[in-house]
Amino acid sequence: VQFVESGGGLVQPGGSLRLSCVASGFTFTSYRMSWYRQAPGKGRELVATITRYGVDIDYLDSVKGRFTISRANAKNTVYLQANSLKPEDTAVYYCNTDPATFPWGQGTQVTVSS
């Protein structure tokens, strides 16, 4: 099992980024997918979850209305469109489906700063 995240970077407050995560080593359509993030000095937190075919989606309260999770099952890929970014969104962002079982990827760094 492998997760490869990309799309992070340095952005000014109010800016946008589109994160991508390509998954491999398991049947992608059998699992819900989630984005997590870990800010410096803090624990990892769940940001957004999408069910197998996108019927149900949940978000961390602090990102509701700003972030959008989606998936492309034909590409084994999950996305996170992050708009209206704030400095408190600065973190390493990861995707996973079952953190208790599957290993973490390297993550992608998002830095929101002027």
N, CA and C atoms as a LAMMPS dump frame, in Angstrom:
ITEM: TIMESTEP
0
ITEM: NUMBER OF ATOMS
342
ITEM: BOX BOUNDS ff ff ff
-5.0000000000000000e+02 5.0000000000000000e+02
-5.0000000000000000e+02 5.0000000000000000e+02
-5.0000000000000000e+02 5.0000000000000000e+02
ITEM: ATOMS id mol type element x y z
1 1 1 N 0.85 -1.197 0
2 1 2 C 0 0 0
3 1 3 C 0.882 1.243 0
4 2 1 N 0.5 2.2 -0.818
5 2 2 C 1.286 3.432 -0.904
6 2 3 C 0.371 4.615 -1.19
7 3 1 N 0.664 5.736 -0.555
8 3 2 C -0.016 6.998 -0.806
9 3 3 C 1.039 8.028 -1.198
10 4 1 N 0.83 8.705 -2.318
11 4 2 C 1.766 9.734 -2.783
12 4 3 C 1.014 11.049 -2.909
13 5 1 N 1.294 11.956 -1.974
14 5 2 C 0.635 13.253 -1.95
15 5 3 C 1.466 14.291 -2.696
16 6 1 N 0.785 15.254 -3.291
17 6 2 C 1.463 16.34 -4.006
18 6 3 C 0.549 17.558 -4.069
19 7 1 N 1.11 18.678 -4.52
20 7 2 C 0.32 19.884 -4.739
21 7 3 C 0.476 20.955 -3.683
22 8 1 N 1.215 20.68 -2.624
23 8 2 C 1.404 21.685 -1.595
24 8 3 C 2.326 22.798 -2.059
25 9 1 N 2.505 23.786 -1.176
26 9 2 C 3.389 24.891 -1.505
27 9 3 C 3.193 26.045 -0.552
28 10 1 N 3.828 27.158 -0.896
29 10 2 C 3.717 28.393 -0.125
30 10 3 C 2.677 29.283 -0.799
31 11 1 N 1.705 29.737 -0.031
32 11 2 C 0.638 30.556 -0.585
33 11 3 C 0.301 31.659 0.4
34 12 1 N -0.119 32.788 -0.112
35 12 2 C -0.52 33.889 0.756
36 12 3 C -1.902 33.635 1.346
37 13 1 N -2.203 34.241 2.48
38 13 2 C -3.564 34.116 3.041
39 13 3 C -4.603 34.52 2.001
40 14 1 N -5.66 33.72 1.933
41 14 2 C -6.695 33.937 0.935
42 14 3 C -6.47 33.186 -0.359
43 15 1 N -5.304 32.579 -0.507
44 15 2 C -4.983 31.849 -1.723
45 15 3 C -5.572 30.453 -1.746
46 16 1 N -5.26 29.733 -2.839
47 16 2 C -5.814 28.389 -3.04
48 16 3 C -4.725 27.411 -3.45
49 17 1 N -4.973 26.163 -3.137
50 17 2 C -4.127 25.055 -3.583
51 17 3 C -5.016 23.857 -3.867
52 18 1 N -4.587 23.008 -4.779
53 18 2 C -5.266 21.744 -5.027
54 18 3 C -4.301 20.615 -4.725
55 19 1 N -4.589 19.859 -3.698
56 19 2 C -3.756 18.731 -3.311
57 19 3 C -4.262 17.465 -3.986
58 20 1 N -3.331 16.591 -4.326
59 20 2 C -3.668 15.305 -4.938
60 20 3 C -3.001 14.185 -4.164
61 21 1 N -3.628 13.03 -4.183
62 21 2 C -3.058 11.843 -3.545
63 21 3 C -3.373 10.645 -4.424
64 22 1 N -2.32 10.002 -4.896
65 22 2 C -2.474 8.782 -5.689
66 22 3 C -2.238 7.586 -4.782
67 23 1 N -3.21 6.685 -4.752
68 23 2 C -3.138 5.501 -3.897
69 23 3 C -2.864 4.261 -4.732
70 24 1 N -2.165 3.317 -4.14
71 24 2 C -1.904 2.061 -4.831
72 24 3 C -1.772 0.93 -3.816
73 25 1 N -1.925 -0.3 -4.306
74 25 2 C -1.728 -1.464 -3.452
75 25 3 C -2.984 -2.003 -2.797
76 26 1 N -4.123 -1.417 -3.096
77 26 2 C -5.386 -1.92 -2.57
78 26 3 C -6.5 -1.524 -3.542
79 27 1 N -7.682 -2.084 -3.346
80 27 2 C -8.805 -1.791 -4.236
81 27 3 C -9.426 -0.46 -3.82
82 28 1 N -9.109 0.569 -4.595
83 28 2 C -9.447 1.94 -4.224
84 28 3 C -10.94 2.118 -3.985
85 29 1 N -11.759 1.517 -4.822
86 29 2 C -13.201 1.73 -4.726
87 29 3 C -13.837 0.99 -3.551
88 30 1 N -13.045 0.231 -2.831
89 30 2 C -13.575 -0.479 -1.666
90 30 3 C -13.461 0.331 -0.385
91 31 1 N -12.825 1.502 -0.476
92 31 2 C -12.533 2.248 0.744
93 31 3 C -12.958 3.711 0.641
94 32 1 N -13.447 4.244 1.761
95 32 2 C -13.557 5.689 1.874
96 32 3 C -12.144 6.239 1.966
97 33 1 N -11.983 7.487 1.595
98 33 2 C -10.674 8.137 1.639
99 33 3 C -10.762 9.405 2.466
100 34 1 N -9.679 9.726 3.131
101 34 2 C -9.644 10.902 3.99
102 34 3 C -8.358 11.696 3.784
103 35 1 N -8.455 12.971 4.062
104 35 2 C -7.289 13.85 4.174
105 35 3 C -7.1 14.187 5.658
106 36 1 N -5.834 14.171 6.066
107 36 2 C -5.44 14.534 7.419
108 36 3 C -4.398 15.64 7.307
109 37 1 N -4.14 16.302 8.426
110 37 2 C -3.049 17.273 8.445
111 37 3 C -2.406 17.287 9.822
112 38 1 N -1.131 17.675 9.819
113 38 2 C -0.382 17.787 11.062
114 38 3 C 0.384 19.091 11.053
115 39 1 N 0 19.985 11.939
116 39 2 C 0.687 21.265 12.068
117 39 3 C 1.888 21.101 12.985
118 40 1 N 2.864 21.985 12.892
119 40 2 C 4.05 21.888 13.745
120 40 3 C 3.684 21.84 15.225
121 41 1 N 4.21 20.842 15.911
122 41 2 C 3.986 20.725 17.346
123 41 3 C 2.615 20.226 17.75
124 42 1 N 1.821 19.787 16.774
125 42 2 C 0.47 19.317 17.078
126 42 3 C 0.268 17.893 16.548
127 43 1 N -0.806 17.273 17.019
128 43 2 C -1.133 15.941 16.539
129 43 3 C -1.808 15.986 15.181
130 44 1 N -1.901 14.828 14.558
131 44 2 C -2.539 14.731 13.251
132 44 3 C -4.048 14.819 13.419
133 45 1 N -4.732 15.586 12.558
134 45 2 C -6.179 15.717 12.659
135 45 3 C -6.843 15.394 11.326
136 46 1 N -8.05 14.865 11.436
137 46 2 C -8.827 14.507 10.259
138 46 3 C -9.454 15.772 9.667
139 47 1 N -9.239 15.993 8.376
140 47 2 C -9.712 17.199 7.709
141 47 3 C -10.992 16.935 6.911
142 48 1 N -11.009 15.863 6.141
143 48 2 C -12.166 15.598 5.281
144 48 3 C -12.199 14.121 4.916
145 49 1 N -13.411 13.59 4.73
146 49 2 C -13.6 12.192 4.349
147 49 3 C -14.644 12.105 3.244
148 50 1 N -14.393 11.226 2.276
149 50 2 C -15.342 10.981 1.193
150 50 3 C -15.562 9.484 1.078
151 51 1 N -16.813 9.069 0.958
152 51 2 C -17.104 7.651 0.859
153 51 3 C -16.733 7.124 -0.527
154 52 1 N -16.907 5.828 -0.729
155 52 2 C -16.347 5.133 -1.89
156 52 3 C -16.73 5.759 -3.228
157 53 1 N -17.973 6.195 -3.338
158 53 2 C -18.434 6.784 -4.598
159 53 3 C -18.863 8.234 -4.421
160 54 1 N -18.403 8.854 -3.333
161 54 2 C -18.633 10.279 -3.138
162 54 3 C -20.014 10.654 -2.669
163 55 1 N -20.779 9.679 -2.181
164 55 2 C -22.148 9.978 -1.76
165 55 3 C -22.171 10.792 -0.468
166 56 1 N -21.294 10.446 0.445
167 56 2 C -21.24 11.146 1.731
168 56 3 C -19.869 11.775 1.922
169 57 1 N -19.872 13.007 2.409
170 57 2 C -18.639 13.768 2.635
171 57 3 C -18.755 14.466 3.984
172 58 1 N -17.669 14.459 4.724
173 58 2 C -17.615 15.148 6.007
174 58 3 C -16.362 16.016 6.069
175 59 1 N -16.475 17.123 6.8
176 59 2 C -15.36 18.061 6.937
177 59 3 C -15.148 18.445 8.394
178 60 1 N -13.895 18.739 8.709
179 60 2 C -13.556 19.398 9.962
180 60 3 C -14.269 20.749 9.972
181 61 1 N -14.835 21.121 11.104
182 61 2 C -15.615 22.356 11.153
183 61 3 C -14.838 23.564 10.644
184 62 1 N -13.57 23.646 10.969
185 62 2 C -12.789 24.837 10.634
186 62 3 C -12.501 24.973 9.14
187 63 1 N -12.754 23.932 8.346
188 63 2 C -12.499 24.029 6.901
189 63 3 C -13.789 24.005 6.083
190 64 1 N -14.921 23.823 6.736
191 64 2 C -16.201 23.785 6.013
192 64 3 C -16.421 25.078 5.242
193 65 1 N -16.851 24.93 3.981
194 65 2 C -17.079 26.091 3.14
195 65 3 C -15.832 26.587 2.428
196 66 1 N -14.667 26.073 2.813
197 66 2 C -13.415 26.502 2.184
198 66 3 C -12.721 25.362 1.44
199 67 1 N -12.819 24.154 1.98
200 67 2 C -12.156 22.991 1.381
201 67 3 C -13.192 22.081 0.724
202 68 1 N -12.781 21.414 -0.354
203 68 2 C -13.645 20.455 -1.039
204 68 3 C -12.857 19.19 -1.343
205 69 1 N -13.348 18.066 -0.851
206 69 2 C -12.721 16.777 -1.146
207 69 3 C -13.463 16.129 -2.311
208 70 1 N -12.706 15.466 -3.173
209 70 2 C -13.303 14.743 -4.289
210 70 3 C -12.395 13.569 -4.632
211 71 1 N -12.878 12.672 -5.487
212 71 2 C -12.067 11.53 -5.873
213 71 3 C -12.34 11.147 -7.317
214 72 1 N -11.315 10.563 -7.931
215 72 2 C -11.417 10.046 -9.294
216 72 3 C -11.057 8.566 -9.22
217 73 1 N -12.073 7.726 -9.131
218 73 2 C -11.815 6.3 -8.906
219 73 3 C -11.04 5.652 -10.053
220 74 1 N -11.237 6.145 -11.259
221 74 2 C -10.514 5.578 -12.396
222 74 3 C -9.021 5.857 -12.325
223 75 1 N -8.653 6.861 -11.53
224 75 2 C -7.24 7.235 -11.398
225 75 3 C -6.681 6.9 -10.029
226 76 1 N -7.47 6.225 -9.182
227 76 2 C -7.037 5.923 -7.811
228 76 3 C -6.532 7.178 -7.101
229 77 1 N -7.223 8.274 -7.291
230 77 2 C -6.754 9.562 -6.8
231 77 3 C -7.844 10.266 -5.993
232 78 1 N -7.427 10.893 -4.9
233 78 2 C -8.306 11.736 -4.108
234 78 3 C -7.708 13.143 -4.096
235 79 1 N -8.582 14.133 -4.128
236 79 2 C -8.166 15.53 -4.206
237 79 3 C -8.676 16.31 -2.997
238 80 1 N -7.985 17.409 -2.721
239 80 2 C -8.47 18.361 -1.734
240 80 3 C -8.253 19.757 -2.308
241 81 1 N -9.351 20.408 -2.672
242 81 2 C -9.288 21.79 -3.128
243 81 3 C -9.393 22.675 -1.898
244 82 1 N -8.346 23.427 -1.641
245 82 2 C -8.289 24.273 -0.453
246 82 3 C -8.318 25.733 -0.891
247 83 1 N -9.409 26.425 -0.572
248 83 2 C -9.58 27.831 -0.922
249 83 3 C -9.586 28.701 0.331
250 84 1 N -9.443 29.988 0.135
251 84 2 C -9.465 30.949 1.256
252 84 3 C -8.562 30.49 2.383
253 85 1 N -7.358 30.106 2.032
254 85 2 C -6.43 29.544 3.016
255 85 3 C -6.045 30.556 4.078
256 86 1 N -5.87 30.044 5.288
257 86 2 C -5.519 30.861 6.452
258 86 3 C -4.186 30.372 7.015
259 87 1 N -3.473 31.225 7.744
260 87 2 C -2.205 30.774 8.346
261 87 3 C -2.374 29.523 9.202
262 88 1 N -3.507 29.372 9.849
263 88 2 C -3.724 28.19 10.69
264 88 3 C -3.941 26.905 9.891
265 89 1 N -4.032 27.017 8.571
266 89 2 C -4.092 25.819 7.728
267 89 3 C -2.7 25.265 7.433
268 90 1 N -1.668 25.985 7.852
269 90 2 C -0.295 25.527 7.627
270 90 3 C -0.075 24.182 8.311
271 91 1 N 0.349 23.202 7.527
272 91 2 C 0.532 21.843 8.045
273 91 3 C 1.066 20.956 6.924
274 92 1 N 1.467 19.766 7.291
275 92 2 C 1.722 18.72 6.3
276 92 3 C 0.41 17.96 6.124
277 93 1 N 0 17.807 4.884
278 93 2 C -1.266 17.169 4.565
279 93 3 C -1.013 15.75 4.037
280 94 1 N -1.803 14.811 4.55
281 94 2 C -1.673 13.399 4.198
282 94 3 C -3.038 12.842 3.778
283 95 1 N -3.032 11.814 2.95
284 95 2 C -4.254 11.062 2.71
285 95 3 C -4.065 9.651 3.263
286 96 1 N -5.173 9.017 3.578
287 96 2 C -5.152 7.639 4.052
288 96 3 C -6.584 7.142 4.102
289 97 1 N -6.746 5.849 4.253
290 97 2 C -8.083 5.297 4.399
291 97 3 C -8.238 4.535 5.708
292 98 1 N -7.167 3.947 6.175
293 98 2 C -7.222 3.166 7.399
294 98 3 C -5.891 3.311 8.113
295 99 1 N -5.704 4.414 8.817
296 99 2 C -4.402 4.679 9.436
297 99 3 C -3.937 3.602 10.412
298 100 1 N -4.892 2.855 10.968
299 100 2 C -4.502 1.799 11.899
300 100 3 C -3.848 0.629 11.174
301 101 1 N -4.095 0.549 9.865
302 101 2 C -3.593 -0.589 9.092
303 101 3 C -2.605 -0.185 8.021
304 102 1 N -2.874 0.927 7.332
305 102 2 C -2.063 1.319 6.187
306 102 3 C -1.015 2.365 6.579
307 103 1 N 0.16 2.321 5.955
308 103 2 C 1.219 3.27 6.297
309 103 3 C 0.918 4.669 5.76
310 104 1 N 1.508 5.666 6.381
311 104 2 C 1.37 7.03 5.9
312 104 3 C 2.331 7.274 4.732
313 105 1 N 1.932 8.187 3.843
314 105 2 C 2.832 8.65 2.805
315 105 3 C 3.742 9.732 3.361
316 106 1 N 4.452 10.394 2.447
317 106 2 C 5.379 11.443 2.888
318 106 3 C 4.67 12.765 3.165
319 107 1 N 3.447 12.882 2.68
320 107 2 C 2.704 14.11 2.897
321 107 3 C 3.144 15.211 1.948
322 108 1 N 2.373 16.307 1.952
323 108 2 C 2.725 17.48 1.154
324 108 3 C 2.569 18.711 2.042
325 109 1 N 3.593 19.551 2.041
326 109 2 C 3.634 20.703 2.949
327 109 3 C 2.81 21.853 2.373
328 110 1 N 1.915 22.371 3.192
329 110 2 C 1.157 23.579 2.858
330 110 3 C 1.554 24.66 3.857
331 111 1 N 2.043 25.77 3.338
332 111 2 C 2.443 26.894 4.174
333 111 3 C 1.676 28.124 3.732
334 112 1 N 0.92 28.704 4.658
335 112 2 C 0.126 29.89 4.358
336 112 3 C 0.734 31.059 5.127
337 113 1 N 1.335 31.968 4.386
338 113 2 C 2.05 33.065 5.025
339 113 3 C 2.182 34.227 4.059
340 114 1 N 2.179 35.43 4.607
341 114 2 C 2.398 36.612 3.778
342 114 3 C 3.877 37 3.805
